[in-house]
Amino acid sequence: MPTKFDRPEVTAAIVGARSPWQIEEVAKVGDWRLTAQDVAEVETLLARRAQTLA
């Protein structure tokens, strides 16, 4: 499964924490993976957005 959706406009996740609690919560996301359906839904939304900008 690709990370960053294999899309050139998505270069990195921007993560910032201001407390130890936030660091702990953000760290949990490191093991999270999108399903193929999740990726397809995001791709559909990005395509719709691109059409509105064209």
BELQUIQUI-V628414 format. One record per pair of residues at least 12 apart in sequence whose C-alpha atoms are under 10 Angstrom apart, sorted by the first residue. I is the first residue (numbers start at 1). GAP is how many residues later the second one is. If there is no record, write none. Layout:
I_GAP / I_GAP
This chain:
1_32 / 1_33 / 1_34 / 1_35 / 1_38 / 2_31 / 2_32 / 2_34 / 2_37 / 3_30 / 3_31 / 3_36 / 4_35 / 5_29 / 5_34 / 5_35 / 5_37 / 5_38 / 7_36 / 7_39 / 15_12
